[in-house]
Amino acid sequence: MTAVQNQEGAATAAEPAVDIRDLRISFATDGEPVSAVDGVSLHVQPGEVLAIVGESGSGKTVTAKSILGLLPDNATVSGAVVLEGNDVVQLSPGQLRQVRGRDVAMVFQEASTALNPVYTVGWQIAEGLRAHGKYSKKQARERAVEILGTVGIPDPEKRVDHYPHQFSGGQKQRVVIAMALALGSKVIVADEPTTALDVTVQAEILDLLRRVRDDFGRAIVLITHNMGVVADLADRVAVMYRGEVVEEADVRDLFANPKHEYTQQLLGAVPRLGAHTAYKVTAEAGPGEPTAPLVQARDLEIVYPGRLGRSGFRAVGGVNFTIAPGEVLGLVGESGSGKTTIGRAIVGLTRATGGSLSVLGHEMVGYKERTFRPLRSRVGFVFQDPATSFNPLLTVGEAIAEPLLIHGEATDAAGTKARVRELLDSVHLPTHYAERYPHELSGGQRQRASLARALALDPELLVADEPTSALDVSVQARVLEVFSELQERRGFATLFISHDLAVVGMLSDQIGVLYRGELVEHGAGRQVLTDPQHPYTQRLLASVPVPDPVEQKQRREALAAHRAAEG
């Protein structure tokens, strides 16, 4: 029940906080205009969370940004976006500046880029206050301290003078929410507010947004591709596809009985905890195949050296695991747990400093680059963000062919082109994409091209670092299906690093759980997800939002009761 229903008796008793009527948005290009939003009508009541979901390019973010008038100059807008009696579409730039912050505020996806690194968080909160009201320096500081305390920042009187880099990712997101609340705006637009956060931190931010709705009566427009977050927080859901709202319903009705075919496909693509993929078949060693582990860590320790007389930082300590030929080991844990550090150590990008780390029979502790270089062609690496790992000046085909050239596997131009086409086909991309540049591909297409590049040399071992974290659920499902199909067919071993336990459970034979550099749990995938032994693993699993509003409410209440019992 929303705050409006609590206070007024029925959601319809109040005027909508946001009323979008027949909104149409197109963008001018060198060719024909591109239609991004086509006749969208939505409303959000005070004290209600409306989730707008859909794939990249569906128009959900463009629709949300229209509420703040944050569209680029090449946008043509018709229809109405009524906010506090004002049609945002008709407002001048000066009027829009008054509306932003006062009537509507935005919580951006990446708090690190939304905050200015050279100013304290208190100054940045006060800046918005002074821009919209007559606040003295003292009053603005007092309000900044008050609002930081409201969003759960400890010691707000001290932290108000700290800079963004002195806060964790979850705390930075709290600061951004504090900035949105500071002026008392009636509407908050939250654009993927938890995408980059660990599940335990995500649960805390969702609790905070729930308080913003229930305690302050704010209307929230939530943009997300995480259907677990939708089930956890939303009151109503609007599903967008190619610029149109194809379905709109109460959150429980939508999950229980989706009407539109696209909604059904979207929910069907959501990874669920404990659900092993139907297309995942564990590779088994056949007669004559090597059975020795490809990777073996024994009491592995990785310490980053200190500087200016400071002691080093122990990122990984006492870790033991093996990866057999054809096996997938899923490594999960929060940011800072050491999972990416281990992945980078396996491929020689980070130095292992203690214990033992054997990769393809080569000891990585104290290794010399010239002795490991011949083995590099047998190891592939899929980076988290292919947009930054691809050279923007190279075509996709040239990027995929690069490992072949470096390792002397490119015999001639025709053979190299044929190999690139073969690799693109293997990841289900059209072969003519070889002529395109990375920015001309969607996120899912770039990630598949990144997988093709990692497989160019037919590696025996693949390290995949968060390869699907930024993808829509349907695109993620396709990438995971391609990955699993290739892994089964080619039989390469994999270290799959992720903070998404459902994804790890779909792919992995074994799962290792890292906490502060230590492997606190390690076992068969199904066992770890269904019968976790370590309290941290239990807390991690309890924090994962599931795509079912009824079950998620029960999980949330159980987690809250468990926290209360712990004191």
N, C-alpha and C positions, 0 to 999 in steps of 0.2 A: 504494500500500500504506500503510495507516495505521500509527500508532505502536504500536497494540495488536498488529497483525499482525507488526510487526517484533520486538516484545519477547516476545510470548506464542506466536507461531506461528499463531494463528487468532483472529479477532475475537471468537468466541464463548467464548474461554477466560476472559475477564474479565467481571465483573459489570457490567451497564449503569451508566454514570454517571448517566443519567436513564432512568426507566422510567414511561411514561405509560400507564395502563390504563383503558380505557372512560371517558374523560373527557367529561363533559357539563356545559356551562355555559350558563345562561340569564340574562337581565337583566330585572328588573321594570320595567315602564313604566306610564304612565297607562292604557294599554289592556291587551292580552294580553301575557304574557311573550314576549320575543324569544329564540329559541334561537340561540346563536352557535357553539357547539361541540356536536356530536352523535355521541358514541361514538367518540372518537379514541383510538387506541392506537399509541404510538410508543416507540422506545427509542434511546438514543445511547450508544455505547461510548466509553471513554476514548481519546483520541487520534483521534477521528473527527469529521468535520463533516457534520451533517445539515442540509440546506437545506429549509426549508418554504416553498413557493411557492404562489401563488394570487392572485386579484384582491382588491381592497379589499372587505371584508365576508365573505371566505371563512373567517375565524376563525383565521388563522395567527398574528397578533399576540396575540390573546386566549389562544391555546394557549401561546405562548411566555411570556407574562406570568404564567400560572398556575404556571410552574416557580418563580417568585420570590414567589408569593402577592401579586402586585400588582394584583389585581382590585378594582373598586370595591365599595362596600357593597351595591349593589343586585344583585350577582351571586349566583346560586345554583349551587353546584358539587357534583357527585358524581363518583365514580370515584376514582382514586388517581394521585398524582404522586410517585413514590418517588425520593428524592435522599439519598444517603449513609445509606440505611436508614431515613430518615424520610419519612412521607407528608405532603407539604407541605399538602395539603388539610385535614388534621386539626390542624395546628399553631396555637397561639395567637399573637396579635400579638407578644408578647414572644419566643416561640421563633422566629418568622419573622425578627425583627430579628437574631437570632444566626446564622441560616442565610444571610441575604443578605450577600454579601461574603466570608463564610468558605467556604461550600459552593458557592454560585452567585453570579455577578456579571453585570451587564448593561452592554453597550455600546449607548448610545442613538443614535438616528438623527442628531440635531442636537447636536453637541458643544458648540456655543455656549450652548445652553439647559441642558445638563447640568452645566456648570461655573458656579460662583458667581463673578460678576465682581468681587466686593469682597475676595476672598481669593486669595493666591498659590496656584499649582498645588501647590507643596510642602505648604502647609498643608492643602489639600484631600485629598491622598494620606495625609498623616499623620493626619488626622481619622478616616479609616476604620481605620487601624492601631490608634489609641488606643481606638476603640470596641470592638474585638474582641480586644485583647491588652494585656499590660503592657509597653508601650513607653515609654521615657523620651523627652523632647523630642529629645535628641541622637540616640537610636536611630531614632526615627521619621524624622528628617531624613535620616539616612544611608540608610535604606531607600528613601526617596523619591528621593534622588539615584541610587541603584543602579537602581531600576526605570525611571526616566526614561532612563538610559543604555541599559538593555536594550531599550527600544522605539525607540531611535534618535534621541532628542532630543540635538542637539549641545550641548556644554558644560553637562552637567546640573548641575554644581556651581553655576553662575551662574543657569541658567534655572529652577532650583527656586524661586527667589525672585521670579520674574516672574508677572505677572497674565495671565489668559486672553486679554485683548485684545492682548497682546504676542506671541501665537503665530498662525501661519497656520492655515487651516482644516484642512489635513492634520496639522499638529503638534498642534492641539487634539484631533483624533481619536486621535492617538497617546497623548496625556495620559489620555484617557478609557480607553483600553485598558490603560495603566499602572495606573490605579486599579483596574481589574478584576483585574489580575494580582497586585497588591500583597500580598493576603492568601493567595495560593496556592489560590484556589477551583478546584475540579475541573471546573466547568462554566461556560462563558461563553455568554450569550445575546446575540447581536449583531443588533439590529433595524435593518435598512437602514443598515449602517455606512458605506457609500460613496456614498449617493444624492446628497448635495450636493457631492461632490468632483469635480475635474477628472480626466480619464482617467489622466494621468501620476501624479497624487497617489493616485488610486484604486489603481493598480497597486502602489504602495509600501505602501499599507495592506493590500492582499490578501497581499503578500509577508510582512508582519508577522504577519497572522493565520495564515498557513501555518506560520510559525516557532512561533507559540504552540501550534499543534497538534503539529508534529513534534518540536520541541525540549523543550517542557514537558509534552507528553502531555495537553493539555487537550481536553475534549469541547466542541465548539462547535455551538450551535443557531443557524443563520443564517436570518434572515427577510429576504427580498429579492424584488423584482419584476424584477431585472436578470438575465436568463438567461445572459448572458455571465459575470457574477460567479459564478453557480452552476456553470457549466462550468469555471471557473478554480479554484474553491476546494473545492467539495463532494465528499464521498465517496458519500453517498447523498442521494436527493431524495424528499420527500413532497409530493404535490400535493393541495392542499385546495380544495374547492368546496362552498360553502354549508354549512360547518361539518363536512364529512366529508373523510376522506382517501380520495380516489378512486384514487390510484395511488402506489405506493412502490417504488423500484428503485434499483439502483446507478446512479451518474450517467451512465456510458457507455451502459448498457442503456437508460436512459430517453430519452436524446437520440437514440440510434440507432434505437430501436424502441418509441416510446410506444404504450401499449395503449389507454388510455382516450380517448374522443373529446374530452373537455375538454383533456387534456394535448396532444393533437394540435393543437387550436385555439390553445392557449397558445404552443406552439413555432412554429406557423405565423405568428403575429402578430409575432414578434420581427424587428425591422429588422436587416438584414445589410449589412455593408460592401460597397459596390459594386453593390448591388441597386437599380436604379431602379424605382420603382413602376410597375406595369402601367397604373394609371389616370392617370399623369402625362403630359400632353401639352403640350409647350411652345407657348405662344401666339405666333402670328406676326402681325406687323402687316399688315393688309390695305390695299387701295387707299384712299388718302385719309386713312389714320390717321396721327397724328403719329409721327415716327420719332426726334425729339430725346429724349435721355435725360430721365427724370423726376428722377433724382438723379445729380449729377456732383460728385465730390470730386477736387480737384487740390491736392496738397501740403497736405492738411488737417491742421491742428494744433489740439489742444484742450488748454489749460493751465488747471488749477484754481489760482486765486490763493492765495498763501501768506498766513499771518496772523502777527501779532506780529513783523513784520520778517523772517519766513522767506520764502525764494524759493518760487515757485509749483511745482506738480507737473505735469509734462508727461505727460498720460494718452495722447495720440495725437499722432503726428508724421509728416509726410511721406506721408500715405496717399492713394492714387489709386484710384478705381473709378467705374463708372457702373452705373446700373440703368435698363434700357430698358423701355418700356411692355410689360406682360405678362410680364416676366422675373422669375425668382426668384434672388436672390443670397443664398447661404448664407454666414454669417460665423461662423467657429469660432475657438476659442482658449481658453486657460485663464483662470481668474479673474484680473482685473487686466490683461488684455491690451488692453482698451479697446473691446471689441465692444458692450457695452451703452451706453457713453458715446457711440459713434457713432450708435447707434439713437436715443438721446435727443436728440442734436444735430439729427438729421434732422427731428424733430417739434417742435423748439424748446424742449425741456425742459432742455437743457444748451447753454451758449454755445460756439459754434465761435470760436476766437480767432485763427486764422491760416490762410493759404492761401485756398482757396475751397471752398464747399459750396453748390451750387445745388440747390434743391428746388422742383420745379414751376416752374422759371424764376426763382425768388426766391433772392437771395444771403443766406445765413444768417450769414455773418461780419459782425458789426456790425449785424445787423438790428434793427428796432424792432418791438415786439409789435403795434402797431396796423396796420402794413403787412402783417404775416404772418397776422394773425387771419382775414382773409377766405379764406385758403388752407387753414385748419385743417380745414374740412369735407371737403377732398379727401384727407386723410391719416387712416388708422386706426391704432390701437395695440392690440395684444393683450399684456397683461401676463403675467408669469411665474406669478404666484399670484393667480388670480381670487378666492380667498377673502378676500384683503385689498384687492383693487381694487374689489370691489362694496361699496356702502353697505348694511350689514346691515339698515337701517331701511326700505329700499325693496324692493318686490317685484322679481322678475326682469323682469317686463314694464315696470315704471317705470324700472328701470336701463337697459334697452334703448332706451326711448323718450327718455331724458334728452338724448342728442345731438340728436335731432329738435327738442326744445323749445329747447335752447340756441341752435341755429342757425336757428330760425324755420321749420323744415320741417314742424312739426306744425300742420296746417291746422285740424283739429277732432278731438274726442275719438274719434269713430267711425273716422275715417281713421287716426289714430295707433294705435288698437287693431288695426286691420286690418294695418297695416304691421308691428307687433310680431309678430302671428301669422304673417305671411309670413316674417319673419326667423327665427323659431323653427323653422318648417317647413323652411327652407332649410338649417339645421344639424341637421336630423333630431331635433328635440326636440318632444314633444307640445305643442300650443298652450296647453293648460290649465296648463302650467308657468309661464305668465306671472303666475299668481296666487300662486305659491310665493315663499318668501324664499330667498336664496342658501344658507343653512345647510341647507335642506331638499333640496338637490341634491347628488349625488355629485361627486367631483373632476372626472371627465370631463364630466359634464353642465354643471358650472359653466364649464369651459373652452370648451365649445361655445356657451354663453350669452354668454361674453365675446367670442367670435368674432362672434356675431350683433350684439352692441353695436358692435363695431369696424366692421361692415359696414353699419350703419344708414343712413349717408349716401352709400352707394355710392362709397367712396373709390377714387381712381386708384392710390394707394400704400398699402401696409400694412406696418407694422413689427411683427414678432412676436418678442418677447423670451422665449426659453426656454419656449414655450407648452406643451410636453409633458413637461418634465423630471421632474415629480413623479407622473406617471400610470403605472398598470399597463400592461403591454405590449399587452394586448388593447384596453384603453381608448385607449391612445396610438395604436394602429393605426386605430381608428375615427375619432379626432379628425383624424389625418393624412389619412385618406381623404376626410373631409368637407372639410377645408381644400383639398386638391388639386382636388376636384370643383368647389368654389366658385371657386377661382383660375382653373381652366380655363374655367368658364362665364362668369364676369364679367370675366376678363382683367385684374385688377388686378396691378400690379407688387408685389413683396414683398422686404423685407429680413428674412431668417429667421435669427435669432440663436440659436445652440445650442452646447453643448459635446459633443453626441452626433453624431459623424461619420456614423454609419449613417443617422440621421434626416435630416441635412442632405443626404446623398448621394441619398436617396430623392426629395427634393423639388426640389433646386436645379439650375438651368441653369448657374450659375457658382458657384464656391466661393472665398472669400477666407480666408486663414489669418493671424490676428493673433498677434504675439508681442511683448510689452512695448511696445504702442502702435504697432508697425510692421507693415505688410502684407508678410509675408515670402514669400507665395505667392498667386497669383491666376490662375485659369484655368477651363476647362470642368470641370464636376463630375466626370465619369468620369475625366478625365485626372489631376486632383489626387488622387483616391482610389486610382487604379491605378498611377500613375507619378509619385509626388511627387518634386520636385526639391530642396526645401530640407531640410536635416538636421532642423529642428524638426518639419516636417510628417511626415517619416519616423518620428521618435520618437513623435509624437502617434498615428499610425496603428498603430505597433507596440504601443502601450500599451492599445489598445482590446481588451477581452476579447470573443472571438467565441463564439457559442452552439454550440460543438462541443468537447467535452472533449479529444479527440485532437488536433485542430488547435490548440486553445488551449495545450496542454502544449508543443507544438512551438514556438509563438510565444513562450511565456514563456521557454523554454530559449534560444531565439535571441536574445531581448532581453537575458537575463542574460549571454550570451557577448559580446554587443556592448558592454555596460556594462563587463565585465571587460577587454575589449580597449582601451577608452578609458581605463582606469586608474581 
